[in-house]
Amino acid sequence: DGPHDPRAEAGTSAEAGVRARPDARALADRDRARLLHPFLPGEQHSRIVMVEGEGCRLRDAEGREYLDATAGMWLCQVGHGRREIAEAAAGQMRTLEYSTVFWDYTHDRAVELAERLVGIGSDDTRRVFFTSGGSEGVEIALRMARNVHHRRGEPDRTWILTRDSAYHGAGYASGELSDFPPYTTGFGPHPGQVHRLSAPYPFAAGEAPEKATDLLVHELESAIDRIGAHRIAALIGEPVLALGGMVAPPPDYWPRVEQVLRRHGILLILDEVVTAFGRVGHWYAADRIGVRPDLTVLSKGLTSGYFPLGAVVTSEDIARTLGGDGGFPVGHTYSGHPVGCAVALANLDIIEREGLLDAAERAGARLGEELRSLHDIPLVGGTRQYGLTAAVEIVRAPGSRDPLPEGTYAIADQIRDRTGVLVRGGPRALTVAPPLVLSDRETTEIVAAFGEVLSGLPVRS
Ligand code: PLP
């Protein structure tokens, strides 16, 4: 059964505020005249006009159906088209559409959500600062990290350690922490005081995974020696490098990194914008990789994308330091937005009620298994899966580890255009992170789409 027609359920369109399906071609022309898109090369490029979705499926204005193996931008944990969330938003808008959490103002939704975010973790002595999205959360976490050291009498601790293949956002500081070539030229001057370490990406580095952690920990220790621990505020990292290619670390990597950081008084900022809320089978990936971050950045799956919202969860210790002497002097208009919080609570209810943490783990294991059928395809260098994230490495030549010089972006487009399955391209790998409600049939459909397109890729000489 395909996507429902929201207009059929909702009565007349005027009544329910559901708009008539747009004329795709006319809308594309109007779009070209007025919108500036992120990452769209060329004014004349075509447009895909999405109109509705349900579960893992989306439909465009021409009636074409897509299987959304990207969960939007890796965020739609509960699947598309959940009425319950729409109703939670509408109900909240009717009662208290906006109120701030600056100064001594608060409201029930922000408090309930903060309690919930702490309650689902393994450490119940935490506090929550709300933002509107992931980049904003990373900027806040950075401010917190530096400010905490400053308040504790170590104002020289300003350097931040980050890693190759990382993505932490589009702000100036979060962009600087990202290993993302589009941000490096044409946007200077850059904030600086960032040191980049190698990523735990054994496939790319050509290392055996069991040796990778030793090398990476040694590199971290050398960098700390060189820069000086007294000048380093924090290390930021994604539990799984998402944009970097859904790269999960060797199991001993994070605990050993955490040990080194603790020894040197360096804070650990975990960027869980992609990995939290079931993506890797736990509420927080921290509980799977075995670390206790000082600061955790959340967004995306927090609301499944039904409303823009983010959060930074801090240890009690950090919250106490920041709360002293005038309080933490940073905030955003939309911090703790009541509608965002109501949407997040409804979303978390669904994840809990439907057992989506376990469902993600099961669907992921099946996806990982089925992806093995691609190993015979000449340009497939390997596949990997962790929770409900997976990647297919595409190599330049059979048996090589070198990526295609142009990346896999055009292959992702081909998969979409030929099979209707949405996957993400990248510098090396094709990646998927579907909604956690992925069915067995949909899992097989994703793998079949990869197989169909990848087996036809020409082997270059
Ligand atoms: N951190 C990670 C790991 C991300 O993948 C992203 C976005 O994809 C961000 C931060 C930035 O979040 P936003 O795009 O909501 O600003």
Boltz pocket constraint, residues with backbone or C-beta under 6 A from the ligand:
constraints:
  - pocket:
      binder: B
      contacts: [[A, 73], [A, 132], [A, 133], [A, 134], [A, 135], [A, 136], [A, 138], [A, 167], [A, 168], [A, 169], [A, 170], [A, 238], [A, 242], [A, 243], [A, 271], [A, 272], [A, 273], [A, 274], [A, 299], [A, 300]]
      max_distance: 6.0
